[in-house]
Amino acid sequence: MSGMDSYKVMLDGPAPWGFRLQGGKDFNMPLSISRLTPGGKAAQAGVGVGDWVLSIDGENTSNMTHIEAQNKIRACGDHLSLSLRRVQCLLGKPHKICQVSLEGKTFYSKKDKPLCKSHAFSHV
């Protein structure tokens, strides 16, 4: 598996889907999965914390705000189709800083966490 692989999942409803979303155009961050409910629908389908949400029911998320993404998920009914990009941790020494350029924004890893894109936050 390469550093970033795309995959699709189809979750059968009804909600709850078993994940929490973070980011969006209004946060200058890609939409991503911030939390999974253990044993929930998303976790059972193999969705991972930190994975980027590329599309929701076939609609590209690159220009979606957080609330637009939430509304799209709510409107999906009993079947939620997601295209995601798995972001693997890039393990390194704890004292190094992980820098990732995403759409013109620089992101840094949190202190004392694995150095990877899935743990990145915007440095303002």
MIMI-394108 format. One record per residue: x, y negated, z of N, C-alpha, C in turn. Coordinates in pm, 1 decimal. Example, Ala and Ser with C-alpha at 12.3 -4.5 7.8 and 13.67 -1.06 7.14 Angstrom:
residues 2
         nx         ny         nz        cax        cay        caz         cx         cy         cz
     1319.0      569.0      780.0     1230.0      450.0      780.0     1320.0      330.0      780.0
     1285.0      225.0      708.0     1367.0      106.0      714.0     1290.0       -3.0      787.0
end
This chain:
residues 124
         nx         ny         nz        cax        cay        caz         cx         cy         cz
       84.0      117.1        0.0        0.0        0.0        0.0       88.7     -123.6        0.0
       56.8     -220.4      -83.9      134.9     -343.3      -88.2       94.1     -433.5       27.1
      156.8     -550.8       36.9      129.1     -641.9      146.0      -15.4     -688.1      151.5
      -81.7     -696.0       36.9     -219.3     -742.0       33.5     -294.9     -661.0      -71.1
     -394.4     -583.3      -28.0     -474.1     -501.2     -117.3     -620.5     -539.3     -104.3
     -690.2     -544.6     -219.2     -832.7     -575.4     -220.0     -913.2     -447.0     -211.8
    -1030.6     -456.5     -149.7    -1122.0     -343.3     -140.7    -1263.5     -396.0     -121.0
    -1362.5     -308.8     -141.5    -1503.1     -346.6     -127.3    -1571.2     -254.8      -27.5
    -1668.2     -311.2       43.9    -1752.6     -231.3      132.5    -1898.0     -270.4      109.8
    -1986.9     -173.3      127.1    -2131.3     -197.4      124.5    -2184.0     -155.0      260.6
    -2238.4     -250.3      334.1    -2292.9     -222.4      466.6    -2445.0     -216.3      456.2
    -2502.1     -109.7      511.4    -2646.9      -94.1      512.1    -2702.5     -149.2      641.8
    -2806.4     -231.8      628.9    -2863.9     -301.6      741.6    -2973.9     -225.5      808.9
    -3037.4     -298.8      895.4    -3032.6     -444.3      909.3    -2914.5     -491.0      993.8
    -2899.9     -625.8     1002.6    -2799.1     -684.4     1089.8    -2829.0     -640.4     1232.5
    -2732.8     -642.9     1323.3    -2599.3     -703.3     1312.9    -2503.0     -616.0     1233.4
    -2407.0     -683.8     1168.8    -2310.8     -617.1     1081.8    -2185.3     -574.4     1156.0
    -2162.9     -630.5     1273.9    -2051.0     -585.5     1356.0    -1919.6     -656.7     1331.6
    -1926.0     -782.3     1285.0    -1802.1     -859.4     1269.0    -1829.0    -1006.5     1293.6
    -1721.4    -1078.0     1323.7    -1726.1    -1223.0     1337.9    -1637.2    -1283.8     1230.9
    -1685.5    -1392.4     1174.3    -1617.9    -1460.4     1064.9    -1546.2    -1584.3     1117.6
    -1431.7    -1617.2     1057.2    -1363.8    -1743.0     1089.2    -1316.4    -1806.7      959.6
    -1286.8    -1936.3      965.8    -1233.7    -2008.4      850.3    -1342.7    -2061.2      759.6
    -1301.7    -2099.5      640.8    -1390.0    -2158.5      541.3    -1327.4    -2284.2      485.2
    -1384.1    -2330.9      374.5    -1330.6    -2449.8      307.4    -1323.3    -2569.3      402.6
    -1423.2    -2582.8      488.9    -1426.6    -2695.5      581.9    -1319.4    -2687.0      690.0
    -1258.2    -2570.0      707.9    -1149.2    -2552.2      803.7    -1013.1    -2542.5      733.9
    -1013.0    -2555.3      600.8     -890.2    -2541.1      521.8     -821.2    -2407.9      548.2
     -902.6    -2304.5      570.0     -851.8    -2169.3      593.5     -937.1    -2071.2      514.2
     -877.2    -1963.7      467.2     -958.6    -1862.8      398.7    -1055.8    -1799.4      497.7
    -1173.4    -1761.7      448.3    -1267.4    -1688.3      532.9    -1205.5    -1554.7      567.9
    -1211.1    -1518.1      693.9    -1152.2    -1391.2      735.6    -1230.7    -1332.4      852.3
    -1204.6    -1206.4      878.6    -1268.8    -1134.0      987.7    -1188.9    -1160.9     1115.3
    -1252.7    -1222.2     1214.4    -1180.6    -1255.1     1338.1    -1203.9    -1153.6     1449.0
    -1313.8    -1077.5     1440.2    -1343.9     -980.3     1545.2    -1435.2     -872.2     1489.2
    -1417.7     -750.4     1538.4    -1503.5     -637.9     1501.8    -1567.7     -581.3     1627.4
    -1692.2     -539.7     1614.4    -1758.6     -468.0     1722.0    -1713.4     -322.6     1715.6
    -1653.9     -269.8     1822.2    -1611.4     -129.4     1819.0    -1730.0      -37.9     1786.2
    -1712.7       46.5     1685.3    -1818.6      137.2     1643.4    -1926.2       72.6     1558.9
    -1912.5      -57.7     1530.4    -2011.5     -129.5     1450.0    -2003.4      -92.4     1302.9
    -2097.5     -143.0     1226.0    -2106.4     -109.4     1083.5    -1979.7     -147.2     1007.4
    -1926.7     -266.1     1031.6    -1805.9     -309.2      961.1    -1686.0     -223.3      999.9
    -1671.1     -194.9     1128.4    -1558.6     -112.3     1174.8    -1567.4       28.1     1116.1
    -1687.5       84.8     1112.1    -1705.3      218.4     1055.4    -1674.0      221.7      906.7
    -1691.8      108.1      838.2    -1663.6      100.5      694.6    -1516.1       74.3      665.8
    -1435.1       54.7      770.2    -1292.1       34.5      751.4    -1247.5     -109.2      739.2
    -1335.7     -204.3      768.8    -1298.6     -345.7      766.9    -1199.0     -369.4      879.9
    -1100.3     -456.0      856.2     -997.8     -483.1      955.5     -998.5     -626.7     1003.0
     -961.6     -647.5     1128.0     -946.0     -783.1     1180.7     -835.8     -852.3     1101.5
     -862.0     -974.5     1058.2     -766.3    -1050.4      979.2     -788.4    -1039.7      830.0
     -867.4     -940.7      785.5     -891.7     -925.5      642.0     -964.5    -1048.0      588.4
     -923.9    -1092.0      469.3     -984.8    -1208.0      405.2    -1110.4    -1165.0      332.0
    -1215.1    -1246.5      339.9    -1340.8    -1220.5      269.9    -1333.7    -1292.9      135.5
    -1323.8    -1216.7       26.8    -1310.1    -1273.4     -107.4    -1444.6    -1306.0     -170.3
    -1544.8    -1220.5     -144.9    -1678.8    -1246.4     -197.0    -1783.1    -1185.6     -104.8
    -1901.1    -1247.3     -107.5    -2016.5    -1200.1      -31.5    -2128.1    -1178.6     -131.6
    -2176.6    -1056.1     -141.6    -2278.5    -1019.1     -240.3    -2242.1    -1069.9     -379.7
    -2115.9    -1055.3     -416.3    -2068.7    -1089.9     -550.0    -2034.4    -1236.0     -570.5
    -2058.6    -1321.1     -472.6    -2028.1    -1463.7     -486.1    -1892.3    -1495.0     -423.9
    -1804.1    -1554.6     -503.8    -1669.9    -1590.6     -459.8    -1677.7    -1685.7     -340.5
    -1594.6    -1661.2     -240.0    -1598.3    -1741.7     -117.2    -1492.7    -1851.7     -112.1
    -1411.2    -1865.0     -215.5    -1297.8    -1958.3     -207.2    -1339.7    -2103.2     -184.2
    -1460.6    -2141.2     -225.4    -1507.1    -2278.0     -203.6    -1621.4    -2286.1     -103.8
    -1645.7    -2177.9      -29.0    -1754.5    -2176.8       69.1    -1710.0    -2236.6      201.6
    -1799.1    -2316.2      259.7    -1777.5    -2359.6      397.1    -1815.9    -2243.8      489.0
    -1782.9    -2258.4      615.5    -1814.4    -2153.5      712.5    -1965.3    -2128.1      719.1
    -2043.6    -2235.4      727.3    -2188.9    -2220.5      739.4    -2249.6    -2163.6      611.3
    -2194.8    -2199.6      494.6    -2243.9    -2141.5      369.2    -2222.1    -1990.7      366.9
    -2107.1    -1947.5      415.9    -2078.9    -1803.7      422.1    -2174.3    -1735.0      519.3
    -2196.4    -1795.0      634.7    -2290.3    -1737.6      731.4    -2430.3    -1726.3      671.2
    -2474.0    -1831.0      602.6    -2607.0    -1830.1      541.7    -2617.8    -1725.5      431.4
    -2512.4    -1708.9      354.5    -2511.3    -1606.8      248.6    -2524.5    -1467.5      310.5
    -2455.0    -1444.3      420.3    -2462.8    -1315.2      489.7    -2603.6    -1293.7      545.7
    -2661.4    -1397.1      605.8    -2797.2    -1385.6      661.6    -2900.2    -1356.7      552.4
    -2878.4    -1412.4      432.7    -2974.5    -1398.7      323.0    -2965.3    -1264.9      250.3
    -2868.4    -1184.1      282.8    -2844.8    -1061.7      205.5    -2946.9     -952.0      231.0
    -3024.7     -961.7      336.5    -3125.5     -859.3      363.6    -3066.0     -735.2      427.0
    -3103.9     -619.0      374.3    -3062.4     -491.9      434.3    -2936.4     -431.7      373.4
    -2874.3     -500.2      279.0    -2751.1     -449.4      217.1    -2653.3     -565.1      202.0
    -2536.9     -551.3      261.7    -2433.7     -655.1      254.6    -2313.1     -599.5      181.1
    -2281.2     -662.2       68.4    -2165.0     -622.5      -10.7    -2053.8     -724.8       11.3
    -1936.9     -675.8       51.3    -1821.8     -763.5       74.8    -1702.8     -715.9       -6.1
    -1632.9     -809.4      -67.7    -1500.5     -782.5     -124.0    -1402.0     -846.9      -28.9
    -1301.5     -769.7       10.3    -1205.9     -816.8      110.1    -1063.9     -792.8       63.3
     -971.9     -861.3      125.9     -829.6     -839.3      101.4     -765.8     -804.7      233.9
     -709.8     -684.9      238.4     -643.7     -638.8      360.3     -507.5     -707.7      370.6
     -481.2     -766.9      485.6     -354.6     -834.9      509.4     -280.6     -756.4      616.4
     -171.3     -692.7      576.7      -93.8     -612.4      670.7        2.5     -700.4      748.7
       26.4     -661.4      871.5      123.3     -733.0      954.5      262.8     -717.1      896.8
      336.3     -824.1      899.1      476.0     -823.4      857.5      557.5     -824.2      986.0
      593.4     -707.7     1033.9      660.4     -698.6     1163.3      800.1     -757.1     1155.9
      834.3     -831.5     1255.9      965.4     -894.2     1261.3     1003.9     -920.2     1404.9
     1113.4     -987.3     1422.7     1159.6    -1018.6     1557.5     1070.4    -1127.6     1616.8
     1039.7    -1118.1     1746.2      946.3    -1212.1     1807.9      988.4    -1358.1     1800.5
     1117.2    -1386.1     1788.6     1159.7    -1525.2     1788.9     1147.8    -1591.3     1651.5
     1120.3    -1513.2     1548.6     1105.6    -1572.5     1415.8      965.2    -1628.8     1398.2
      952.1    -1727.8     1311.4      822.4    -1787.7     1282.1      777.9    -1741.7     1144.4
      651.3    -1701.1     1137.5      591.4    -1658.1     1011.6      529.4    -1781.6      946.9
      573.6    -1819.1      828.8      514.9    -1931.9      758.3      450.8    -1881.1      630.5
      325.9    -1920.5      608.9      251.0    -1877.9      492.6      185.1    -2001.0      432.5
      202.3    -2022.5      304.8      137.0    -2134.6      239.0        7.2    -2085.2      176.5
     -105.3    -2139.2      222.2     -236.8    -2102.7      171.3     -306.5    -2228.5      123.3
     -328.1    -2239.6       -7.4     -397.3    -2353.1      -66.5     -343.1    -2486.4      -15.5
     -212.3    -2499.9      -14.0     -150.5    -2625.3       23.2     -137.5    -2649.9      172.1
     -183.4    -2557.0      255.6     -173.0    -2572.0      400.0      -67.8    -2475.7      452.1
        8.2    -2518.5      551.6      108.2    -2431.0      611.6       50.6    -2370.6      738.4
       67.7    -2240.4      753.9       16.1    -2169.3      869.5      132.4    -2106.9      944.8
      120.1    -2099.6     1075.5      224.7    -2044.1     1160.8      164.6    -1935.5     1248.5
      245.8    -1841.7     1288.8      194.3    -1736.5     1377.0      177.5    -1790.2     1518.5
       87.0    -1727.3     1593.2       68.8    -1761.8     1733.5      188.1    -1711.2     1812.3
      218.6    -1778.1     1921.2      329.4    -1734.7     2006.6      301.4    -1596.2     2062.7
      406.5    -1517.8     2073.6      401.1    -1385.6     2136.1      303.9    -1289.7     2069.2
      271.9    -1310.5     1942.1      184.7    -1220.3     1866.8      264.3    -1166.3     1748.5
      220.8    -1055.9     1690.2      288.7    -1006.6     1570.0      291.8    -1115.1     1463.3
      396.9    -1117.6     1387.0      412.8    -1220.0     1284.9      342.0    -1175.7     1157.7
      220.6    -1223.0     1139.2      145.8    -1183.0     1021.0       40.4    -1287.1      987.3
      -10.0    -1281.4      865.4     -109.7    -1376.1      818.6     -240.2    -1363.4      895.3
     -271.9    -1244.5      942.1     -399.4    -1225.1     1010.7     -402.9    -1291.4     1147.6
     -288.6    -1329.9     1202.1     -284.5    -1397.8     1330.8     -250.2    -1546.0     1315.6
     -250.8    -1596.1     1193.5     -208.1    -1733.6     1167.6     -318.8    -1833.2     1201.6
     -276.3    -1953.3     1237.6     -368.7    -2062.6     1258.9     -307.2    -2186.7     1196.5
     -390.7    -2284.6     1167.3     -342.3    -2405.2     1102.5     -266.2    -2491.1     1202.0
     -149.0    -2535.0     1160.9      -67.3    -2623.2     1244.1      -98.8    -2766.3     1204.1
     -158.4    -2843.2     1295.5     -198.7    -2980.7     1264.0     -107.9    -3077.5     1334.4
end
